[in-house]
Amino acid sequence: MASRLLAWIIAIRYGGAPVDVSKGLFRGIDFYDRMQLRRAIKKSIYAFYRVHGYLPSILAPKAFSEKILWAKFFSEFLVPESGNKLLTSKFIPDEVSDLVRCPRIVWHSSAPILPSNTDMVPGEYYLKANHGSGMFAKIIFPLNEDERRDLEALCEAWLNNQFGLSSGEWWYCAFQKEILIEECVVKKTNPISCNFFVSNNKIFAINLYRKTGDVDGSTWFDEGLTLLSYQSTNRSVVNIAEVGSDNIVKLKEYALKIAKGFQFMRVDFLCDGSDFFLGEVTFTPGNGLTFRPYDDDVDMGRNWEIKW
């Protein structure tokens, strides 16, 4: 309890006026004003308690989920790159830029007006907001009038969404919100995302995740591709063979290079045969609200050495 009270004191003491986050490294305690910071910490703690069943320690976190909560307010984030889908490619270092790339962004705009059918090559694309999570739709050009109207209304809602601001994921509100259209790089109906958890230049977990729209698939491995004791419940198994062990070995190398120098980063890839695409980099997976048994969460957290 003392550490939680101390966290509040720090938040109140160091939470100043909003700062210019147009360039550089910033923390949550730098971004929020004093009242915003208190509300964001309070909301984060309550949400954490509802999921995990205990009050988190911010100053002495042990579990992986606790450390995500800590990171939201005390870890440094690169702004405006962090969380901005238009700038994900900035995280790819030159040494692997010819081996992995981001899906090509064919159009983007700060207005919810989609390009005309004549400006787009017919085919499948992904429509996304450049900030936050869950704001995407698979679309097919050319669009009919009803589709265009509905999609533009959706885009307007996305642009008005202050995603993460009240719950501590402030960096999603540190750059201009835009709508983007991205090429569809994987033709499989249910592509697999290869997610690498990296802390201080070491991979400590790998999650193969397949979103089916019905029953998602998910399997967890350690760095050596041995099954972890923790596995997601109510999800089907994703086998290494579905991605290819040789591909995973290559992606491990790329993930380490992309995450180099960061305290923690989850690096997500999509594969299309021997072509590799960086889907996103994530600094607070699930906002720390993914439940796993406490002992498993602590075991996972041991691999992330936080630095003030």
N, C-alpha and C positions, 0 to 999 in steps of 0.2 A: 504493500500500500504506500510506503514511503517513497518508493521510486516513481509511482504513478503521480503522487502529489508533486514531486520534484519536477516531473515532466510538465505538469501544468504551470508551475512557477516559471520554468524556462520559456514555455510558450507565451505566457503573458509578458515576461520581461523582454524577450527578444522579438516578439511579433511587432513589427513596425508598419509603416505605411507601404503600400504596394510599390514595387521598384520597377525600373525599366528592364524587362527581361528579353529585349530584342536580340541580345547576344551574350553568351557566356554561361557560367555555371551558377545555378541558384538552388536554394533549398526552400522547402515549404515555409519555414519560419521567416524567410526573406520575402516571399511572395505575398502572403496574406497580411491584411491589416490585423490589428489586435483582436477585434471582435470576430472577424472571419476565422481566424486561427483557432480561437477557443471553440467556436461552433464546429469547425471541421474535425478537431481532435475529439470533441465530445461525441459527434456522430460516428466517427471511426471506431471509438472504443465500444459504443453501444452495439454497433453492427457486428464487431468482432465477438462480443459476448454472446449475442444471439446465435451465432454460428458455432463457436468453439466451446461455449459453456464456462468460460473463465475470463477474468479481467486481465488484459495483457499488461506486461511491463514494457514501457517505452525505453527506459534508460538501461535496462539489463535484459534485453530480449534473448530468449533461448530458442524457441520454436521458429521454424521458417516463416510461418504466418505472422508471428510477432515482429520479425525482422522486416517484413514487407511494410507493416504498419509504421515501424520506426523510420524506414526509408522515405516514406511519403513526406515526412516533416524535417528530417535531419540529414538525409543523403543529398549529395549534389547532383543535379540533373543538367544535362547540356540543353540549352534553350537557344533557338526554337526547334532544334532537331528532334528532341525526345518526344515521342508520341505523334509526330507529324508525318503522315503517310507520304506526303510529297517530298520528304527529305530523308526517307529511310536509306536511300542509296548512299548518303553521306557517311554511314557507318561501315561501308565496305572499303577496306584499305586497298591501296594500289596493288599490293602484292597478290591479291586474289581477285582483282576486278575482272580478269579475263577468264575466271573459273566459275564465278557466281555473280548473278545480277538480279536486280529487282524486276518484276513485271513492268513492262513499258506503260507509262501513263500517256494516253493518247489525247487527253483533254482535261482541263480543270478550270474552275471559275468560282469566284466568290458570290455569284448570283445563281439562284435556283432555276436557271433557264438552260435546258439541255440543247446540245448542238442539233442542227437540222439533219435530217436523214441523208441529204446530199453531201454533208461534210464528213460522214462516217462510212467506212467500208462495211458492208453487210456482214453480220456475224455476231458471235457471243462476246460479251464484255462483262466486267464487274463495275457497278456503280457504287461509289463509296463516299463517305465523308472523310476528310483528312484527319479528323480528331476522334478520340474515343473508341468505343467498342460496340459491336453489334449493328452498326449503321452501314449496311451494304445490301446489295441486291444483284442477282445475276440478270442481265438484260440482253435482249437480242435486237439489233438494228436490222432493218428499219422499224421504227415505232409507229403504231397507229395513234390516232388522236387521243383515244381514251387512255392508252398506256402512257403517253407523254404527259397528259394532264395529271394522272395519278402519281407518276414518278416525280414530277416537278413539285407537287404538293409535299411529297415525302422529303425531297431535298430541302425544301423550305423549313420543314420541321427539324431536320438535321442541323441546318445552319443556326437555328434558334436554340439548339440544345447546348446548355452550359455543362457539358459532360465533365464529371469529376470535381467540379469546383467546390461543391458542398461536402464531398466525401474524402477530400484530401488529395485527389489526383489532379492537382492544380496545373500541371504542365500542359494538359490538353487545352487549357484556356490561355496559354501564353503565346499564341500565334494566331494569325488570321484564319478563320474557318473557311474552308472551301469544299466544293464538290469535285470529285475526280472520276474519270472513266479509265479503267485499267484493262489491258489486254488479258484475255483468258489463256493462261499459259499451260494449264494441265487439262487435258481433254477428258480425263476419267470423270465419271459421274460423282464418285465419292473419293476425292484425293486425300492422301495422307500427309499430315503436317508432321515434320520431324523437329521436335522442340528440345533444345539443348540448354540445360541450366548450368551457368558458368559463374564461378566466383573467384576473384583474384587469380585468374589465368588457369583455373582447374574446372573441368567438367565433373559435376557430382551427380547428375541425373539426366536421363534421356527419356522423353515421353513421345511415343508414336501415337498420333491422334487422328482418327478418321471420323469426320462428321457426316453422318448419313441422312440426317433429317428425321430419322426414326429412332434407332438405338445407336448412339455414338460408340465408336471403338476407341479403346485406350489401353496401352500397356506401358509400364514403367520399368526402366533398366538402370543399372549403374553405368559408370564410364566404360567398364569392361563388357557391357551387354549381358550381364547377369541379371535375372529378374529380381526386382526389389521386393521386400516383404509387403510393402504397401502397394496395392493395386486399386484402381478406381472401381467402385461397385456399380452394378447395373449397366455395365458397358461390355461390349464384345471384345475379344482379344485381337490385337493387331500383331501379326507375326513379322519378324525381321525380314523374312524372305519376300514380303510384299514390297519392301523398299530396296532390299539387297544389302548384304553385309558390306560389300565393297563400297557401295554408295555411302553407307553410314560412316565408314572409316574416313572417307573424304570429307564428309560434312562435319565430323568432329574437328578436323584440322581447320576448316573454314570458320567454324563457330569460335574456336579459340582465338583466331586472328581478329575476328570482328569484335569479340568481347574484351580484347586485351586492354588492360588499364582500368577497367570498370570493376567496382566492388562486386556488383552482381548484374547479370543480364540474362534473360532468356532469349535465345536466338532461334527463330523459327524458319524452316526451309520447306519448300515444295520441290518435288522431283518430277521430271518428265523424261524418263529414260536416263540418259547421261547428262541432261541439262538440269542445272541447279538454280533455284530462285530463292532469294531472301524475301520471305513473306513479311516479317516484322521483327523488331526487337522490342522486348517488353521488360520494364524495370520493376513492375509490381503485379505479377500474374494474379488474375482473379481478385485484385485489390485486397489480397490476404484473406479472402472469405471462402476459400475452397477447404472444405472439411476433410481432415484425415486424422486418424487416431493420434492422441497427444504424443505418445512415444515415437511414432513414425515422424511426426512433425518436428520433434526435437532432434531426431537423428538427421533429418534433412537440414535443419538449421545449423548443425555443427559445422557444416561445410562452408558456411557463409560467415566469414570473419568481418564484422562491421568495424568501420573506422570513422571516428568522429572528425 
